Amino acid sequence: MALDKPYKDIPGTTVFDAEQSRRGYHLNQFCMSLMKAANRERFKANERAYLDEWPMTEEQKQGVLARDYNKLLLIGGNVYFLAKIFSTDGQSFELAASRMTGMTQADYRAMMIAGGRSPDGNRYIGEQ
């Protein structure tokens, strides 16, 4: 039974809590496997075959194949684990994060240097 989660109504935010951790356990373990060079090479050689070694949902496997990071966050991925996929693809965290936010890398960098996103519009919907 899920606990009351008042943070679930923060626009554009998926909080990685215990429920998300359980949901994404195998997805995140797959990501962590990419810390080893031999596993990265196996993954790059045949992504689908490597993914099929993991008991992830088909939705999670399709998310990885499509590199749909926002979807992966919704279905249990942790951004710090997903970073192993960015790295395997030769992408920086900054580039991946900019794509996830729909910004150019330069605009994302400028926003982060200026102190990050404004909290305006990112409060609980019920918070006034």
Backbone hydrogen bonds, N-H to C=O, Kabsch-Sander energy under -0.5 kcal/mol:
donor,donor_aa,acceptor,acceptor_aa,energy
8,K,5,K,-2.1
9,D,6,P,-0.8
10,I,7,Y,-1.2
13,T,10,I,-1.8
15,V,13,T,-0.6
17,D,15,V,-1.3
21,S,17,D,-2.6
22,R,18,A,-2.3
23,R,19,E,-2.3
24,G,20,Q,-2.4
25,Y,22,R,-1.0
28,N,24,G,-3.2
29,Q,25,Y,-2.2
30,F,26,H,-2.4
31,C,27,L,-2.2
32,M,28,N,-2.3
33,S,29,Q,-1.6
34,L,30,F,-0.8
34,L,31,C,-1.3
35,M,32,M,-1.8
36,K,33,S,-1.6
40,R,36,K,-2.2
41,E,37,A,-2.4
42,R,38,A,-2.0
43,F,39,N,-2.7
44,K,40,R,-2.8
45,A,41,E,-2.0
46,N,42,R,-1.6
50,Y,46,N,-2.3
51,L,47,E,-2.7
52,D,48,R,-2.3
53,E,50,Y,-1.3
54,W,51,L,-2.1
56,M,54,W,-1.8
61,K,57,T,-2.3
62,Q,58,E,-2.8
63,G,59,E,-2.0
64,V,60,Q,-2.1
65,L,61,K,-2.6
66,A,62,Q,-2.3
67,R,63,G,-0.6
67,R,64,V,-1.0
68,D,63,G,-2.4
69,Y,67,R,-1.4
72,L,68,D,-2.3
73,L,69,Y,-2.1
74,L,70,N,-1.5
75,I,71,K,-1.5
76,G,73,L,-1.1
77,G,72,L,-3.4
81,F,78,N,-1.1
82,L,78,N,-3.0
83,A,79,V,-1.3
84,K,81,F,-2.0
85,I,82,L,-1.5
86,F,82,L,-1.6
87,S,83,A,-2.7
88,T,84,K,-1.9
89,D,85,I,-2.1
90,G,87,S,-1.7
91,Q,86,F,-3.0
96,A,92,S,-2.3
97,A,93,F,-3.0
98,S,94,E,-2.3
99,R,95,L,-2.0
100,M,96,A,-2.2
101,T,97,A,-1.5
102,G,98,S,-0.6
102,G,99,R,-0.7
103,M,98,S,-2.5
108,Y,104,T,-2.6
109,R,105,Q,-2.6
110,A,106,A,-2.4
111,M,107,D,-2.4
112,M,108,Y,-2.4
113,I,109,R,-2.6
114,A,110,A,-1.9
115,G,112,M,-1.2
116,G,111,M,-2.7
122,N,119,P,-2.5
125,I,9,D,-1.3
127,E,124,Y,-1.1
128,Q,126,G,-0.6
